[in-house]
């Protein structure tokens, strides 16, 4: 049984919701990124979502774009991300999900990446620009053994496509609280509960909600409707604003949000 499965089963047994923290792998550098991952795990983050730094992150807002740029300039590569995961696994068992575009994975080798990332200790992958029906048309992309394939569903996704994505999702579903690019510039939608219910009609996989969550109050509101809360840009912003001690800044910021989700 995977770390993702056991994590959600344990949380559900306790009547708790998951807190999923996103950071850009290697932002602002390898060592600080590792410290940030450990800090998040130590204060109660249930899952860590690692963004692979990429030069053309079209679905990301400016905060995450700048984070990817800092990581790339510090020398991060896909190989180094796998090394980062392996280093984290020396001390922590918190599940890791990779948030990435297809280009770096395809360049590395699709099957090889799945194998190497899983071997290092990754648990899941969210490929932003590879829909499952498109992947099925290409034999090089149809199989990916070792990592749970997480799907992204937006409020504007047509009902028939929600069914397709929900039924093919593994680990958990990333439900967008609103449309647009990543970032805390827009508050979560007030219709989250209805949206989550429409997804759950097609699957037993946990549904977690992200985009626009930056306060404890917002996190608590989303946790009331979903199986988990995903916070990304607001955490990454702490790194940007505190480059001398980013791990402590992230710890100070994220702990109240984690507590709100767990309350």
N, C-alpha and C positions, 0 to 999 in steps of 0.2 A: 504494500500500500504506500502511495506517495506521501511526501511531507505535506503537500497541499491538501490531500484528502483527510489525513489524520488531523491537521490543524482545524479544518472546518468542522469535522465531526466532534472534536473536543470542545470547540466553541459552542456548537449547537447544543451539546449535552449540558453545558453550563448556562445556557440561555444568553450567551454573549455574541457580540458582533465583531467582525474582523477589522483591524486597522491596517491598511496597506499603504506603505510609504514609498514614493517614487524619488529616486535621485538619478542623476546622470553618472554613469560609471566613469571614474577618473576625474571627476570635477571636485576640487580644482586640480588635483593630482592623484596619483595612485595611492599614496600613503594616507592622505587626508580622506579620500573616498572610503578606504577600508575602515578608518576610524569612525566615519559617519555611519557606515553600515552597522558596525558593532554597537555604536551608541543607540541607534534606532532599535536594534534587537534587545538591548539591555533595558530600555525603558518600556518595552511591551509591544512594539510593532509586531504584528502577526506574520506579515509577508513583506518582503522588500522587492520592489520593482526597480530593476536596473535598466536604464536607457543606454543602448549602445550609441556612443557618439558617432554622428553621421554628418557629413558636410551639407546635406540638403534636406533638413527635417521639415517637410512642408506642412505636416499636421500640428507642429509645435508653435506655440507663441514665442514671443521674444525672450522670455526668461529661460525657457528650455533650449532655445537656439543658442543663446550666449553660453549656457552651461556646456552644451556639446562642443562649442568652439573652444572654451577653456580646456576641456578634456583633450581635444585633439592637439591643441598647442602644447599640452603637457607631455605629449608622447603616447597617448592612449591609442591602441589598435584593437581589433577584434581579438587577437591573441592575448593581449594584455587584459582584456575584460575577462577572458576565461581564467587567466592567472589570478585575477582579483577574486573571482568566485572561489577558486581552490584555496586561496589564502584565508578567506572568510570561513570556509568550512573547517579549518583547523581548530576553530574555537566555538563556532555557533551552528545550530541546526535550523535556524529560521528559514522557511522556504524562500526561494528566489525565483522571480519571474522576469524574463527578459523582454523588454519593450523595444521593438526595433522595426526598421524598414527592411525590405527584402534585399536591397542592393548589397549591404555588407555580408549578409548570410549567403547570398548567391555567389559572391566573389570568393568567399571562404570555402564554399562547397556545402550545399544544402544538407546532405546526409552527414557529412563529416562534422559540420557545425553542431548538429543535434547530438551526435555521439560525444564529441569533445566537451560540449557545454554540460551535458548530463553527467559525464564522467567527472567533471570538475565539481559538480554539486548543484547545478541549476535544476529547477523543477518544472518550469513552464515557459512558454514563449507566446508573445502577442505580436504577430506580424501585421503591421498596420496596413500595408498595401498589398496583401495577398489574400483575397477572398477565397473561401474553401472551394467554391464551384470553379473558380479560375485555376486554382492549384490542381484540381482533378484533371484538367485538360493537358497538363504538362507532366510527363512521367518523372522528370527531374525534381518536381516540386510536390508530387502527390503523397510521398511518404516522408515522415519525420519521426523517427523512433527515439524515445528516451525523454522527450519533453511533452508536457501537456499543452495542447493547442487551445489557447484562450481566444474567444471572439469578442469583438467590439460591436455594440449595438447602440445606435443613436435614436433620439426621440423621433426623428424623421424617417427612420428605416421602415419601408413598407411592411405590412403585416405578414405577407407570405415570406418575406426575407427574414423577418424576426424568427419565424418558425425554423427556417433553414439554419440560421446561425445558432439559435438556441440548441437545436438538436445535435449540432456538430461540435458544440463547445465542450471543453474538458477543463477540469480544475475549478474555474469559475468564469462567469461572464462579466466583462467590463461594460457596464451601462453608462452612457454619457448623461450627465444631469442636464445638459443643454447642448446646443449645437455650437460650432465654431472650433477654433484652435485651442490648445491647452493654455491655461492661465487662470489666475484668480480675479480677472477683470469683470466677470459676470457671476452673479450669485446662482446657486442651484435652483432649478425649476421647482415651483410649488406642486407640480403634478408627479413627483417622483414615485409616490406609492402606487398610483395607477399605472405608471410606466413599468415598474418592477413587476407588478401583478400580471401585466400583459406578456412579459417574458416568461414568468414562472408557469404560465399556462402550458408551455411546451417543454419544460425540462425540470429535473430535480437538481441540476447544477446550481450552486450558490450564485446569487446575483449581487455584484458589488458596484457601487456608484462612485464616479469621480467626475472631475471638471468643476472648477469654480469654488471648491471648498477650501476655506482659509481661516475659519474661526471655529472655536469650540462649539458655539451655538449651531453653526451650520452642520458641523460633524454630527452632533447629537440628533439634529433633525433628520439627516439622511439615514443615520443608523436605525432610527425608528421604522424606516420603510424597507431597508435593504439588509442583505446578509453581511455587508462590509462597506467600509468607507475608504476611498482612495484619495490621498492628498499628495499632490505633486509639485506644481509650480510654487506654491506657498513655502514648501520646504526648500526647494532649490533656490528661492530668493534669499533665504537665510544664508546659504553658502556664498552667494554673490556679495552680500552685504557684510560678511564676516570672514574674509579670506584668511585672516591670521589664526582664527580658532573656529573653523566652521562646524566641527563636531559638537562643541559645547553650545553653539548658537542653535543648531538643529535640535539638540536635546531640550534646550529651554523652550523652544517654540512648539515642538511636537508633543511634549508630555501632556499639556492641558488638553490637546485634541484627543490623544489616546484615552485619557481619563474620561473625557466626555462620551466617547464611543463605548467605553466599558461600563459606564454608569447605568 
